[in-house]
Amino acid sequence: MKSVFEASSGLDAHMILSLLEQRGISGQIEGEYLQGGIGELQAMGFVRVMVAELDYDEARRIVGEWEALQPPDEKAKPEERTAVGLQLFFAGVLIGAALMYWLLKLTAIPD
């Protein structure tokens, strides 16, 4: 048996195995239950879809076609609004402090 796909979860592995079985290639999933032993942390590289060596090339081609159809992973872009929001927050704090100081001075009772 050869590893044709390393999944990030058991769900992904079952999806790929089902795709292969639809095309007439049988296989099995190894390491599916290791995630439970580790807890909720991702067990990277432990969940693999295995196929017979005779079916490896065809299975690899099918998985390659499937991967080509997947949208590219988009890295999280830092939001530009965060910097603007932080500036507005500090401006609000300064304006609020100035207003409180002015109100306290205005309402202060002279001795």
C-alpha positions as CSV (number, residue, x, y, z in Angstrom):
1,M,0.0,0.0,0.0
2,K,1.2,3.5,-0.9
3,S,0.1,6.8,0.5
4,V,-1.8,8.8,-2.2
5,F,-3.1,11.7,-0.1
6,E,-2.3,13.2,3.3
7,A,-5.5,14.8,4.7
8,S,-5.8,17.4,7.4
9,S,-8.8,15.5,8.9
10,G,-10.6,12.2,8.7
11,L,-13.4,14.0,6.8
12,D,-11.1,15.0,4.0
13,A,-9.6,11.5,3.9
14,H,-13.1,9.9,3.6
15,M,-14.0,12.4,0.8
16,I,-10.9,11.5,-1.2
17,L,-11.4,7.8,-0.6
18,S,-15.0,8.1,-1.8
19,L,-13.8,9.9,-4.9
20,L,-11.4,7.1,-5.6
21,E,-14.0,4.4,-5.0
22,Q,-16.3,6.1,-7.5
23,R,-13.6,5.6,-10.1
24,G,-13.1,1.9,-9.1
25,I,-10.0,2.2,-6.9
26,S,-10.3,0.7,-3.5
27,G,-8.2,1.9,-0.6
28,Q,-8.1,2.5,3.1
29,I,-7.5,5.3,5.6
30,E,-4.6,5.1,8.0
31,G,-4.3,7.3,11.1
32,E,-7.9,8.4,11.2
33,Y,-8.3,7.8,14.9
34,L,-4.9,9.3,16.0
35,Q,-6.5,12.7,16.1
36,G,-8.7,11.6,19.0
37,G,-5.5,10.5,20.9
38,I,-4.0,13.9,20.4
39,G,-7.1,15.8,21.3
40,E,-8.6,18.6,19.3
41,L,-5.2,19.6,17.9
42,Q,-4.7,18.8,14.3
43,A,-2.6,15.7,13.7
44,M,-0.8,16.9,10.6
45,G,0.4,14.1,8.3
46,F,-1.1,11.3,10.3
47,V,-4.3,10.8,8.3
48,R,-3.5,9.2,5.0
49,V,-5.4,7.6,2.1
50,M,-3.6,4.4,1.1
51,V,-4.1,2.5,-2.2
52,A,-2.5,-0.6,-3.7
53,E,0.7,-0.1,-5.5
54,L,-0.9,-1.2,-8.8
55,D,-3.5,1.6,-8.5
56,Y,-1.1,4.3,-7.2
57,D,-0.5,6.1,-10.5
58,E,-4.2,6.2,-11.4
59,A,-5.1,7.3,-7.9
60,R,-2.5,10.0,-7.9
61,R,-3.8,11.3,-11.2
62,I,-7.4,11.4,-9.9
63,V,-6.3,13.2,-6.7
64,G,-4.2,15.6,-8.8
65,E,-7.3,16.5,-10.9
66,W,-9.3,17.0,-7.8
67,E,-6.6,19.3,-6.2
68,A,-6.5,21.3,-9.5
69,L,-10.2,22.1,-9.2
70,Q,-9.9,23.4,-5.6
71,P,-9.7,27.2,-5.1
72,P,-6.3,28.4,-4.0
73,D,-5.7,29.0,-0.3
74,E,-5.9,32.7,0.5
75,K,-3.6,33.8,3.2
76,A,-5.2,36.0,5.8
77,K,-4.7,39.6,4.7
78,P,-4.1,42.1,7.5
79,E,-7.1,44.4,7.5
80,E,-6.3,48.0,6.9
81,R,-9.3,49.0,8.9
82,T,-7.6,47.8,12.1
83,A,-5.1,50.7,12.0
84,V,-7.8,53.2,11.3
85,G,-10.0,51.8,14.0
86,L,-7.1,52.0,16.5
87,Q,-6.5,55.7,15.5
88,L,-10.1,56.5,16.0
89,F,-10.1,54.8,19.4
90,F,-7.2,56.8,20.6
91,A,-8.7,60.0,19.2
92,G,-11.9,59.3,21.1
93,V,-10.0,58.7,24.3
94,L,-8.2,62.0,24.0
95,I,-11.4,63.9,23.1
96,G,-13.2,62.3,26.0
97,A,-10.4,63.1,28.4
98,A,-10.3,66.7,27.3
99,L,-14.1,67.0,27.6
100,M,-14.1,65.5,31.1
101,Y,-11.3,67.9,32.2
102,W,-13.2,70.9,30.8
103,L,-16.5,69.8,32.5
104,L,-14.7,69.3,35.8
105,K,-13.1,72.7,35.6
106,L,-16.4,74.3,34.6
107,T,-18.4,72.8,37.4
108,A,-15.7,73.2,40.1
109,I,-16.9,75.3,43.0
110,P,-14.4,78.0,43.8
111,D,-13.2,78.1,47.4
